[in-house]
Amino acid sequence: MQKIQLIEKKSESVNVGDSVKIEISQKISVDNSLATKKEKLWVEIVEVSNSVPKTFRGKIDSDPSFLVGVNFGDAVSFNMESILDVLKK
């Protein structure tokens, strides 16, 4: 059985194979003005950079409900500040 641990401090190390929750924002047009849709999604980490600040590449590991053109399995890039929760595997 695989051990899964939810880490509440995002300062903990994040490694390839871990899942992280991030918030993705999308601008949409509503009645001739711009609005912002936001959705929190789980992403599986596929690459961790050695740069400063550290950046991550991952694939969306949950089904978006509200975002248009964002799908399960899509690639995303983000930094440590974007991470809301970490699920260590």
Phi, psi and omega per residue, in radians:
M1 nan 2.332 -3.097
Q2 -1.447 2.340 3.137
K3 -1.496 2.275 3.108
I4 -2.140 2.310 -3.090
Q5 -2.296 2.224 3.077
L6 -1.526 2.154 -3.136
I7 -1.800 2.197 -3.115
E8 -1.551 -0.363 3.117
K9 -1.705 1.992 -3.091
K10 -1.263 -0.107 3.072
S11 -1.254 -0.250 3.054
E12 -1.070 2.680 -3.125
S13 -1.125 2.489 3.103
V14 -2.022 2.218 -3.050
N15 -2.132 2.851 3.037
V16 -0.967 2.344 -3.122
G17 1.714 -0.382 3.072
D18 -1.253 2.767 3.030
S19 -1.934 2.455 3.113
V20 -2.264 2.613 3.056
K21 -1.738 2.216 3.072
I22 -2.235 2.823 3.075
E23 -1.860 2.207 3.119
I24 -1.867 2.285 3.123
S25 -1.868 2.569 3.129
Q26 -2.486 2.240 3.088
K27 -1.420 2.340 3.085
I28 -2.301 2.719 3.110
S29 -1.669 2.180 3.121
V30 -2.312 2.039 3.123
D31 0.871 0.909 3.105
N32 1.087 0.385 3.023
S33 -2.408 2.832 -3.127
L34 -1.620 2.409 3.049
A35 -2.233 2.865 -3.139
T36 -2.068 2.195 2.998
K37 -1.672 2.443 3.080
K38 -2.286 2.469 3.101
E39 -2.555 2.418 3.097
K40 -1.626 2.236 -3.084
L41 -2.318 2.635 3.019
W42 -1.503 2.427 -3.137
V43 -2.281 2.320 3.052
E44 -1.555 2.206 -3.116
I45 -1.253 2.233 3.089
V46 -1.997 -0.296 3.122
E47 -2.706 2.408 3.070
V48 -2.113 2.186 -3.133
S49 -1.422 2.802 3.055
N50 -1.714 0.159 -3.094
S51 -1.316 2.914 3.035
V52 -2.112 2.063 -0.022
P53 -1.283 2.737 -3.118
K54 -1.153 2.402 3.073
T55 -2.164 2.823 -3.063
F56 -2.322 2.615 2.949
R57 -2.121 2.479 -3.140
G58 -2.682 3.136 3.063
K59 -2.159 2.427 -3.116
I60 -1.093 2.226 -3.027
D61 -2.030 0.368 3.046
S62 -2.518 2.865 -3.105
D63 -1.589 1.994 3.092
P64 -1.087 2.435 -3.141
S65 -1.737 -0.568 -2.985
F66 -2.050 -0.436 -3.044
L67 -1.368 2.383 -3.118
V68 -1.599 2.285 3.093
G69 1.366 0.171 3.087
V70 -1.976 2.176 -3.011
N71 -2.288 2.790 3.015
F72 -0.915 2.304 3.107
G73 1.561 -0.168 3.112
D74 -1.116 2.568 3.099
A75 -1.427 2.449 3.077
V76 -2.423 2.625 3.042
S77 -2.112 2.515 -3.094
F78 -2.829 3.022 3.133
N79 -2.034 3.088 -3.063
M80 -1.025 -0.623 -3.103
E81 -1.134 -0.363 -3.133
S82 -1.400 -0.259 -3.040
I83 -1.413 2.174 -3.134
L84 -1.696 -0.710 3.134
D85 -2.494 2.722 3.116
V86 -2.222 2.301 3.058
L87 -2.013 1.832 -3.109
K88 -1.382 2.414 3.101
K89 -2.068 nan nan
